Each structure stands twice: as C-alpha cells, then as structure tokens.
Amino acid sequence: MKMLMTMKYLYLLASLLLFIRCTTNIEADLIVYNARVYTVDSAFSIQEAFAVKNGIFIDIGSSKHILERYKAKQIIDAEQKPVYPGFYDAHAHSFMLADYFQQVDLVGCQSVQELVRLQEYQKKYPDKKWIVGGGWDQNLWPEKKYPHRDTLDKYFPDVPIFINRIDYHAALVNSEALRIAQIDSAQMVEGGLIATDSSQRITGILVDNAMALVSKYIPAGSEDNILHKLRQAQDSLLSVGLTSIVDAGLDTEQLELLRKFYETDSLQIRNYAMMFAEPHNINKY
C-alpha cells in the first residue's frame, strides 16, 4: 500500500513537472517565425522558425514548436520570406570602401568629358585640399583610350586630383598631384608603371604600385573621420547581408586602427584582416 502511494505521488510530481515545462515559455531575445530558414546544417534543411538569445541561435524548428516553447520581446512574422545565414566576402578592402563614401563617384561616366563631375564636387566641398574619386572606366568611352592629365590640368591647375580606375589597379592624377609627389619624369617602379605618351611625357596614369607614390600624400583624416567612414562602409555591407569580410591587405597603421576600433566595440562586422606582405610591415610584427 505504501509503495502504491509513493508511486502515485511520483507520477503526480512527474506530471506536474511536465506540465510546468510545457506551459512555461523560455525567455529569448528574438523569435522569427513563418519563414523559410536556410540553416546550412549537415542536411541543408529548411526550417520555419528560430529563437535567439545573447546573439546565439538557441533553437530552430517549426513555427508551432518555437512559439509554444519560447517568448521574446521581439517577435517577427517573416511572412514566408527567406532567411539566410550571414554572407561572407573573402576578398574585401574596407578602407577603400570607406574612402569611397567621401569621394567623387565616377562610376558610369560615358566619356572623359564627364569627369567634370569633379568640378561639381569642388563647388560642394571648396575646402578640400585634395579631390579624390573613383570608378571611371575608359572601356565605356567611344575611343576606349586612357585619359591624360592634360584634361584635368585644364580645369584643376592648382588642386591635386587622384581618381581611381574602376578596378583600383590604376589611377589618373593631375600635374599638381605629381608636383606634390615630386615626380617629374618616368621612373621604374617595381610592380607598377608610370605611363608616358609618345613624347615621353607622363600621362598621369599610374598603375598598381606606382599609385602609392602619389596616394601616400593624400591626407588620411582624423581618427574620428576614419571611424565614421568605416562605419558607413560597415553599415552598407550589413544592409545587404554581409556579416564577415576578409580585408585583403592592410598596412600596419590601418591594422592598428582596426585593433583600436574593435577593442572599443566601435565596429561590429567580423573582419579577418590580413597584412600586406611588405618588408616594413613584416619587420614591425
């Protein structure tokens, strides 16, 4: 008899614990349901819902299962839209992208004459010591010829200009930029080229490593300004689902800035930052 009573109490206790477990929702920060969730698990299964706490996925499954088991202040009905894991860019240049937000956008220029966009930029920012831009592509122009610094000198005799080609492997500079860099004749550049015309005049086209001969004179700006630009770049990447990048080559100053920004939680995007394999960088570390 005593044994039967004990078993009865144990059964009731187990039933009570099961009831509490089934009726008490576990606290989460975020619930997303009614979605097409691409999990990228071992079976590449597609689920309906998930719960997140402290930035970690704590459960994933059907909408019924997640809504019954969890509660959260933020609950999103995805309306059958797809939800993907964060995308990863294996070759990025975050500082270049950051600079782009404060430069002249020359993407889509249909002729060398359209480089007059630089004039509009100068009117908007008359105090800029340098005018920097990027995105021009001579393949879009009728004659498909590289531009010459004479075109820039006509409109900008006193302000240094540095404008990257769309692939960032070449740039066009004007005479004032060459003067600041103390380049008055063609010279051999390992891994680069200073282009000349038929008269052996420098055209203003710098290729690869030759670009640094001039770009190193462009003011980097304050730390606050650099952080502001990097946040703009970060937000643009996050907005299209990129949550991780590989910075494919930075100098030691850029690496130290990133280290500082990440240590103070000033940037959120994951960054696998690589150093340029140049002697002065390698020797420093």
C-alpha positions in Angstrom: 0.0 0.0 0.0 2.8 2.4 1.0 4.6 1.5 -2.2 1.5 2.3 -4.3 1.1 5.7 -2.6 4.8 6.6 -3.3 4.4 5.6 -6.9 1.2 7.7 -7.1 3.0 10.8 -5.7 6.0 10.3 -8.0 3.6 10.1 -11.0 1.8 13.3 -10.0 5.1 15.0 -9.5 6.4 13.9 -12.9 3.1 15.1 -14.5 3.4 18.4 -12.7 7.0 19.0 -13.9 6.0 18.0 -17.4 3.0 20.4 -17.3 5.3 23.3 -16.0 7.8 22.5 -18.7 5.2 22.6 -21.4 3.4 25.7 -20.2 6.4 27.9 -19.1 8.0 29.7 -22.1 11.7 30.0 -22.1 12.9 33.6 -22.4 14.6 34.6 -25.6 15.6 37.9 -27.2 14.2 37.3 -30.6 11.8 34.9 -32.3 11.4 34.7 -36.1 8.6 32.5 -37.4 6.7 31.8 -40.6 9.9 32.0 -42.6 12.0 29.9 -45.0 15.1 29.5 -42.9 18.1 28.1 -44.8 20.0 26.5 -42.0 23.1 25.2 -43.8 23.2 22.3 -41.4 24.6 18.9 -42.4 21.4 18.2 -44.4 20.9 21.8 -45.7 17.4 21.6 -44.2 14.9 24.5 -44.5 13.0 25.3 -41.3 10.3 27.7 -40.3 11.4 29.5 -37.2 14.2 30.1 -34.7 14.9 31.7 -31.3 17.9 33.8 -30.4 19.3 34.8 -27.0 22.5 36.8 -26.4 23.3 36.7 -30.1 23.2 32.9 -30.3 20.6 30.6 -32.0 19.2 28.6 -29.1 16.6 26.6 -31.1 15.3 26.2 -34.6 12.3 24.2 -35.9 8.7 24.6 -36.8 6.8 27.8 -36.1 4.5 25.9 -33.7 7.4 24.5 -31.7 9.2 27.8 -31.4 6.2 29.9 -30.5 5.0 27.3 -27.9 8.3 26.9 -26.2 9.7 30.5 -26.2 8.7 34.0 -25.5 10.5 37.2 -26.5 10.0 41.0 -26.6 10.8 41.0 -30.3 8.8 38.6 -32.4 8.9 38.8 -36.2 6.5 37.2 -38.7 8.7 36.8 -41.7 5.7 36.2 -44.0 7.3 33.3 -45.7 10.3 35.4 -46.8 13.7 33.6 -46.9 16.2 34.0 -44.0 19.9 33.2 -44.8 23.0 32.9 -42.7 25.3 35.9 -42.9 27.2 36.2 -46.2 31.0 36.2 -46.2 33.2 38.2 -48.6 36.5 36.5 -49.0 38.3 39.5 -50.6 37.4 43.0 -49.5 39.1 46.3 -49.0 37.2 48.1 -46.2 39.3 51.2 -46.1 38.9 51.7 -49.8 35.1 51.3 -49.5 35.1 53.7 -46.5 37.0 56.3 -48.5 34.5 55.8 -51.4 31.8 57.4 -49.3 33.6 60.7 -49.2 34.9 60.7 -52.7 33.6 61.6 -56.2 31.6 58.8 -57.7 32.7 58.4 -61.3 31.1 55.0 -62.0 29.2 55.0 -65.3 31.0 58.0 -66.9 30.4 57.7 -70.6 33.2 59.9 -71.8 36.3 61.6 -70.5 34.3 64.9 -70.6 32.1 63.5 -67.8 35.0 63.8 -65.4 33.7 67.4 -64.9 31.8 65.8 -62.1 34.9 66.7 -60.2 34.0 70.4 -60.6 30.6 69.8 -59.0 32.4 68.1 -56.1 34.8 71.0 -55.7 31.9 73.5 -55.6 30.2 71.4 -52.9 33.4 71.0 -50.9 35.6 74.0 -51.6 37.9 73.5 -48.6 39.1 70.0 -49.7 42.9 70.0 -50.1 42.7 67.0 -52.5 39.9 65.9 -54.8 39.8 62.1 -54.8 37.4 59.9 -56.7 37.0 56.5 -58.4 35.0 54.4 -60.8 35.9 55.7 -64.3 36.3 53.1 -67.0 37.7 54.0 -70.4 36.1 50.9 -71.9 32.8 52.8 -71.7 34.1 55.7 -73.7 33.8 55.9 -77.5 37.5 55.9 -78.2 38.3 53.5 -75.3 41.6 55.4 -74.6 43.1 56.1 -71.2 42.6 59.7 -70.2 45.5 62.2 -70.0 46.4 64.6 -67.1 46.1 67.5 -69.6 42.3 67.0 -69.3 42.4 67.5 -65.6 45.0 70.3 -65.7 42.7 72.4 -67.8 40.1 72.6 -65.0 42.3 72.0 -62.0 45.7 73.7 -62.3 46.2 74.2 -58.6 44.2 71.5 -56.7 45.7 67.9 -56.6 43.5 65.3 -58.2 43.7 61.5 -57.7 40.9 59.4 -59.3 41.0 55.6 -59.3 40.0 53.4 -62.2 37.0 51.2 -61.5 39.3 48.2 -60.7 41.5 50.3 -58.3 44.6 48.9 -60.2 45.2 52.3 -61.9 44.6 55.9 -61.2 44.7 59.2 -63.1 46.4 62.2 -61.4 47.0 65.8 -62.5 50.2 67.8 -62.7 49.7 69.3 -59.2 49.5 65.9 -57.6 52.7 64.9 -59.5 54.4 68.0 -58.2 53.5 67.3 -54.6 54.8 63.8 -55.0 58.0 65.2 -56.7 57.5 63.1 -59.8 58.7 65.0 -62.9 59.9 62.1 -65.1 59.1 58.5 -65.7 60.9 56.0 -63.5 61.0 52.3 -62.9 58.6 51.1 -60.2 58.7 47.5 -59.1 55.2 46.0 -59.5 53.9 49.2 -61.1 54.1 51.6 -64.0 54.2 55.4 -64.6 52.7 55.7 -68.1 54.1 58.1 -70.7 52.8 59.3 -74.1 54.6 59.3 -77.5 56.6 62.4 -76.4 57.7 60.6 -73.2 55.6 63.0 -71.1 54.0 61.5 -68.0 50.3 61.0 -68.9 49.1 60.9 -65.3 48.2 57.2 -65.4 49.7 55.3 -62.5 49.4 51.5 -62.4 49.4 49.3 -59.3 52.5 50.0 -57.0 53.1 53.4 -58.8 49.8 54.6 -57.4 51.3 54.7 -53.9 53.9 57.2 -55.0 51.1 59.8 -55.0 48.4 58.4 -52.8 50.6 58.5 -49.7 50.4 62.3 -49.9 46.6 62.3 -49.6 45.6 63.3 -46.0 44.2 60.4 -44.1 42.0 62.5 -41.9 41.4 62.3 -38.1 40.7 59.0 -36.3 37.1 60.1 -35.8 36.7 60.8 -39.5 38.2 57.4 -40.4 35.9 55.6 -37.9 32.9 57.5 -39.3 33.8 56.3 -42.8 34.4 52.7 -41.7 31.0 52.6 -40.0 29.4 53.8 -43.2 31.2 51.0 -45.1 30.2 48.5 -42.4 26.5 49.6 -42.5 26.4 49.3 -46.3 27.7 45.7 -46.0 25.4 44.7 -43.2 22.4 46.1 -45.2 22.9 43.5 -47.9 23.6 40.6 -45.5 27.4 40.6 -45.4 28.4 39.9 -41.8 32.0 38.8 -42.3 34.8 40.1 -44.6 38.4 39.4 -45.3 40.5 42.6 -45.6 42.8 41.5 -48.3 45.9 43.5 -47.4 46.4 46.4 -44.9 49.4 48.3 -43.7 50.4 48.4 -40.1 48.8 51.8 -39.4 45.4 50.5 -40.7 45.7 47.3 -38.7 46.5 49.2 -35.5 43.5 51.5 -36.1 41.2 48.4 -36.6 42.6 46.8 -33.5 41.7 50.0 -31.5 38.2 50.3 -33.0 37.4 46.7 -32.3 38.7 46.8 -28.8 36.4 49.6 -28.0 33.4 47.9 -29.8 33.3 50.7 -32.3 32.8 48.2 -35.2 30.6 45.1 -35.4 31.2 43.4 -38.7 33.6 40.4 -38.4 36.9 41.1 -40.1 39.7 38.7 -41.0 42.3 41.4 -41.6 45.4 40.5 -43.5 48.7 42.5 -43.6 50.4 43.5 -46.9 53.4 41.2 -47.2 55.8 44.0 -47.5 59.2 44.1 -45.6 58.4 47.1 -43.4 55.1 45.6 -42.3 56.6 42.1 -41.7 59.6 43.6 -39.8 57.3 45.6 -37.5 55.4 42.5 -36.4 
